[in-house]
């Protein structure tokens, strides 16, 4: 039987990690999660409910094993625009559908969805696709790391 190391708290940012846990956005939203680190160590994430794992945070527990959380590359839709009004309009319509968005200067990313892509194109912007880590906005009611 394999022993699972429990990760129950955030370590200070300057902490040196012992291993890495690469997760897609779907799993970084969970506060309870069994997983296996990139190095093959069985771990269990046990954080307060509602806590979202951000790429770059380090988790630890009573065993003092430290794990760096890393966002896994995922298929994302990428929308670029220099037109601030058009960009804001697209962000509004996607946000109105409760879509997780990564907003950068002149660039918007969301997990690829052909229905959303079609809507964005209908609003006059071009949608490209790429495979990259996805780190959406934390939201107004979440702490900002």
C-alpha positions in Angstrom: 0.0 0.0 0.0 1.4 3.4 -1.0 1.5 6.2 1.6 -0.1 9.4 0.4 1.6 12.6 1.6 -1.0 15.2 2.7 -0.6 18.8 1.4 -2.6 21.0 3.7 -1.2 24.5 3.6 0.6 27.1 1.5 4.3 27.4 2.1 6.0 30.8 2.0 6.7 31.9 -1.6 10.5 31.7 -1.2 10.3 28.1 -0.2 12.3 25.6 -2.3 10.0 22.9 -3.7 10.9 19.1 -3.4 8.7 18.2 -6.4 6.2 19.6 -8.9 2.5 18.9 -9.4 1.3 19.8 -12.9 -2.4 20.2 -13.2 -5.0 21.5 -15.7 -7.3 24.3 -14.6 -10.2 21.8 -13.9 -8.1 20.1 -11.1 -6.6 23.4 -9.8 -10.1 24.4 -8.8 -10.5 21.5 -6.4 -9.6 21.8 -2.7 -9.6 18.0 -2.2 -7.6 16.1 -4.7 -5.6 12.8 -4.8 -2.8 13.2 -7.3 0.7 12.0 -8.3 3.5 14.6 -8.6 5.7 14.8 -11.7 8.3 12.8 -9.7 5.8 10.0 -9.0 5.0 10.8 -5.4 1.4 10.1 -4.2 -0.1 13.2 -2.6 -3.5 14.4 -1.4 -4.4 18.0 -1.5 -6.6 19.0 1.5 -7.1 22.7 1.5 -10.0 24.9 2.8 -13.0 24.6 0.6 -13.2 27.1 -2.2 -9.4 27.5 -2.5 -8.1 27.6 -6.1 -4.6 26.5 -6.7 -2.7 29.1 -8.7 0.4 28.2 -10.7 3.5 29.0 -8.8 2.2 28.3 -5.2 3.9 25.8 -3.1 2.0 23.4 -0.9 3.3 21.5 2.2 1.9 19.5 5.1 2.9 17.9 8.3 5.6 15.8 6.5 7.2 19.1 5.3 7.4 17.8 1.7 7.0 20.8 -0.5 5.2 20.7 -3.9 5.2 23.5 -6.5 1.9 23.8 -8.4 2.3 24.2 -12.1 -0.4 24.9 -14.7 -0.6 22.2 -17.3 -0.6 23.2 -21.0 -4.2 23.0 -22.3 -6.0 23.9 -25.5 -7.0 27.5 -25.2 -8.8 29.9 -27.5 -6.7 33.1 -27.9 -8.3 36.4 -29.0 -6.3 39.6 -29.6 -7.5 43.1 -30.2 -6.2 46.6 -30.2 -9.7 47.9 -30.1 -10.5 48.5 -26.4 -14.2 48.7 -26.9 -14.5 45.6 -29.0 -12.2 43.8 -26.5 -14.3 44.9 -23.5 -17.5 43.8 -25.3 -16.1 40.3 -25.9 -15.0 40.1 -22.3 -18.4 41.2 -21.1 -20.3 38.6 -23.2 -18.0 35.8 -22.1 -18.1 36.9 -18.5 -21.9 37.0 -18.7 -21.7 33.3 -19.5 -19.5 32.7 -16.4 -16.5 31.7 -18.6 -13.2 31.6 -16.8 -11.0 34.2 -18.6 -7.3 35.0 -18.6 -7.1 38.7 -19.5 -3.8 40.1 -20.7 -3.1 43.5 -22.4 -4.9 43.2 -25.7 -5.2 39.4 -25.3 -7.9 37.2 -24.0 -7.7 33.4 -23.3 -10.3 30.8 -22.4 -10.5 27.1 -22.5 -11.4 26.2 -26.1 -15.1 25.8 -26.9 -16.3 26.0 -30.4 -19.7 27.6 -29.4 -17.8 30.4 -27.6 -15.4 30.7 -30.5 -18.3 31.2 -32.9 -19.8 33.9 -30.6 -16.5 35.8 -30.4 -16.1 35.6 -34.2 -19.7 36.9 -34.5 -18.6 39.9 -32.4 -16.0 40.7 -35.0 -12.8 39.2 -33.5 -10.5 36.4 -34.8 -10.0 33.3 -32.6 -6.8 31.4 -32.7 -6.0 28.2 -30.8 -2.9 27.3 -28.9 -1.7 24.8 -26.3 -0.4 26.6 -23.2 -0.9 26.9 -19.5 -4.2 28.6 -18.6 -4.3 30.9 -15.5 -7.7 32.7 -15.5 -8.6 35.7 -13.3 -9.2 34.7 -9.7 -12.5 36.6 -9.5 -13.7 39.4 -7.4 -14.5 37.2 -4.4 -11.2 35.3 -4.3 -7.9 36.4 -2.8 -5.4 37.6 -5.3 -2.1 35.9 -5.0 
